[in-house]
Amino acid sequence: MANPKITIHMVASLDGFIAKDDNDLSWMQSTDAYEKGTQLTEDQITEFVNSIDCYVMGATTYEHALQLGWVYGDTPVVVVTNRDLETEKPSVRFYGGDLSVLVTELKSKYSNIWMVGGAVLTKAFLQQDLADEIVYTIMPVLLGKGLLFFDFIGKEKRLHLKDTTAYNDGMVELTYEVIKEQPL
Ligand SMILES: NC(=O)c1ccc[n+]([C@@H]2O[C@H](COP(=O)([O-])OP(=O)(O)OC[C@H]3O[C@@H](n4cnc5c(N)ncnc54)[C@H](OP(=O)(O)O)[C@@H]3O)[C@@H](O)[C@H]2O)c1
């Protein structure tokens, strides 16, 4: 694949939380208004979603996604787990091995791979330097507590700001390239 990349994407509050303790999701529906912000059309959203070749997620995120209603259609999804999970969805497979082996395999098949959470898997991807890009969608809210997006990664990562978009509902999207660590 030409220039395959792994993008970590999550929606978070300004204070960095991706989930509330009670799992209430109403904070993800912005009621704010920002008149200088842009608004995506349905066609743009469809084009964007169709550009994603494969999703990767942790088992907890997968279980929540099943409860909330599957939004990934027939796009291939790899669920990272150490358990022997089963599914009737032909697009879903489970993986419990070395993450760098998984990333090499996925990059040989797909070009636009989205790692969509949660915090545990994000930490593993960043600690092992497996992410090429981070897309951070900030909601106009402070949650005060909950599950952190970046849960004490334990190492410094240099980033390059590639893009910013402010939306008319007060959401701000930051896109960063993760500068790869130099081999010793
Ligand atoms: N705001 C957002 O955009 C967003 C996005 C995604 C998720 N979320 C929320 O975040 C929460 C889930 O996040 P989380 O951090 O608790 O869990 P998670 O990262 O989704 O999943 C953690 C689980 O994934 C498996 N796993 C992770 N790393 C692994 C590795 N290296 N090798 C093998 N298995 C691995 C383990 O599953 P097993 O126990 O099965 O082995 C682990 O218990 C949910 O509330 C979800 O709704 C929010």
The ligand as an ORCA input file, in Angstrom:
! r2SCAN-3c Opt
* xyz 0 1
  N     -14.764      9.519     23.181
  C     -14.362      8.660     22.261
  O     -14.092      9.033     21.100
  C     -14.194      7.221     22.619
  C     -13.608      6.359     21.697
  C     -13.416      5.029     22.060
  C     -13.827      4.586     23.308
  N     -14.407      5.445     24.153
  C     -14.832      4.981     25.488
  O     -13.672      4.519     26.170
  C     -14.055      3.427     27.007
  C     -13.193      2.207     26.665
  O     -11.849      2.523     26.761
  P     -10.843      1.680     27.678
  O      -9.576      2.433     27.715
  O     -11.525      1.329     28.941
  O     -10.701      0.305     26.899
  P     -10.219     -0.097     25.414
  O      -8.899      0.498     25.118
  O     -11.328      0.148     24.462
  O     -10.119     -1.669     25.579
  C      -9.291     -2.224     26.559
  C      -9.248     -3.711     26.312
  O      -8.694     -3.976     25.034
  C      -7.848     -5.106     25.104
  N      -6.478     -4.673     24.900
  C      -5.984     -3.430     24.958
  N      -4.684     -3.402     24.660
  C      -4.351     -4.668     24.403
  C      -3.149     -5.292     24.006
  N      -2.018     -4.589     23.822
  N      -3.166     -6.626     23.820
  C      -4.283     -7.323     23.989
  N      -5.469     -6.777     24.348
  C      -5.486     -5.464     24.551
  C      -8.052     -5.699     26.489
  O      -9.210     -6.515     26.327
  P      -9.442     -7.920     27.033
  O      -9.763     -7.570     28.453
  O     -10.599     -8.480     26.295
  O      -8.189     -8.718     26.880
  C      -8.383     -4.470     27.293
  O      -9.097     -4.786     28.481
  C     -15.502      3.180     26.768
  O     -16.235      3.873     27.758
  C     -15.749      3.781     25.434
  O     -17.081      4.164     25.226
  C     -14.603      6.759     23.858
*
